[in-house]
Each structure stands twice: as C-alpha cells, then as structure tokens.
Amino acid sequence: MKILVTYWSQTGNTKKVAEAIFQALTCDREIRPFDSVDSLNGTDLVFIGFPIMQFGPPAAARKLVNELAEGKRIALFVTHAMPSQSDDPLQKAMLEKELQKCRALCAKTEFLGLYHCQGELSEKTAGELISSGIPMLASFAEMRTRTIGHPDQTELAEAGMFARSITETLKG
Ligand SMILES: Cc1cc2nc3c(=O)[nH]c(=O)nc-3n(C[C@H](O)[C@H](O)[C@H](O)COP(=O)(O)O)c2cc1C
C-alpha cells in the first residue's frame, strides 16, 4: 500500500501531527507539504492535515481537496485552538461545526475518518487574532495559555494510532 501524508502548517502544530502519522506507518509512505503536491494519482491512501482557520478548513486545504482528491481515499487530521474536550456546550457545538465543515469538504472523496487535536496558538498568532476585528477570533486569543504544549505526546501517539487503525481497516 502506498500512502502520502500531506499537510499545511503555519506554525508547526499540524506538521508535528503529520510527522507522528508518518512515523507510525510502516508501509511505503511519503510526507510532503501541500505546496509540493500536484497530483494524488498513484497513492492508495492520502492523509491530509491542516489547521482550522476562521471556523473551517483554510483555502489551501479546500483547493487541494477540491482539485486533486475527488474519488481518492482520504483521511483527515486537523488541529485547532479550541480544546478537544470541553464542558462548555457552546464551545463543543462550535468545534463540532468546524469539524463538520472539514468532513463536508471530503464529500466527493472516499472519506475514511478524521483525527483532531488542539494546537498551540503562538504569541504572534494570538496578536493577529486580536487585531483581526472579528470578536470570535479575538476570543480564541484569550485561550492561548490553555493551548500551550499542544499537540502533546499523548495527542501525537493518538494520531499515530488513528493512522494505523485506518490502514488496518483497509488491509482487513
Ligand atoms: C487566522 C487564524 C484563524 C484561526 N481560526 C481558528 C478557528 O476558527 N478555530 C479554532 O479552533 N482555531 C483557530 N485557529 C487556531 C489554529 O487552528 C491552531 O492554532 C492550529 O493548531 C495552528 O496550526 P499550525 O501550527 O499547523 O499552523 C486560527 C489560527 C489563525 C492563525
């Protein structure tokens, strides 16, 4: 089985998850950022990773999936500032809505699953969100301290397990 792990990452969080997935796989595999991928032909499975930006998949992810992934076997991995587990029903609903947009993006692919975890908001990013003028984005910036250290070792190990479970399903 030939697998491609491809990612888009501004501050390195999603890249860490991509590397954890790549390391966890033992078959014929490659890891590449989006900008060096111009075709998904010749791969049996593609792991596509990106951060949530402005409440959904960023333009780079929409472009890659819409232009290259139709009919392909895809699994997603996504990082975001919101905590993966929250007691706040509003926060939970908002994250679920964002993840749903990511799944919906893959409607024309053979979609196999999604892994997601929190990713640290850098100080610079928090500053940019505050000055965006969008109140909801500015409120993410206030969460910065609670994002520090993510993805952590547990989340990276979970990402690896997710990737192995996807490949096991295909072998089975
Ligand atoms: C412009 C911008 C918009 C963002 N919007 C959201 C968002 O809507 N929801 C969210 O949970 N996180 C949001 N984030 C946080 C990132 O998704 C998170 O920090 C992610 O781990 C960054 O990944 P990267 O290091 O791979 O770039 C946003 C970050 C930026 C820079």
The ligand as a Gaussian input file, in Angstrom:
#p B3LYP/6-31G(d) Opt

LIG

0 1
 C       -6.059000      33.303000      11.282000
 C       -6.309000      32.141000      12.216000
 C       -7.609000      31.712000      12.398000
 C       -7.869000      30.656000      13.286000
 N       -9.152000      30.254000      13.439000
 C       -9.435000      29.243000      14.301000
 C      -10.780000      28.791000      14.451000
 O      -11.712000      29.273000      13.837000
 N      -10.999000      27.786000      15.347000
 C      -10.001000      27.212000      16.085000
 O      -10.278000      26.318000      16.896000
 N       -8.710000      27.612000      15.914000
 C       -8.401000      28.595000      15.054000
 N       -7.108000      28.991000      14.863000
 C       -6.035000      28.293000      15.613000
 C       -5.278000      27.258000      14.787000
 O       -6.183000      26.379000      14.140000
 C       -4.350000      26.401000      15.683000
 O       -3.503000      27.183000      16.469000
 C       -3.563000      25.408000      14.834000
 O       -3.009000      24.419000      15.661000
 C       -2.432000      26.074000      14.043000
 O       -1.806000      25.070000      13.296000
 P       -0.393000      25.219000      12.581000
 O        0.633000      25.427000      13.664000
 O       -0.207000      23.918000      11.889000
 O       -0.470000      26.371000      11.654000
 C       -6.813000      30.019000      13.990000
 C       -5.495000      30.462000      13.776000
 C       -5.252000      31.504000      12.886000
 C       -3.838000      31.931000      12.667000

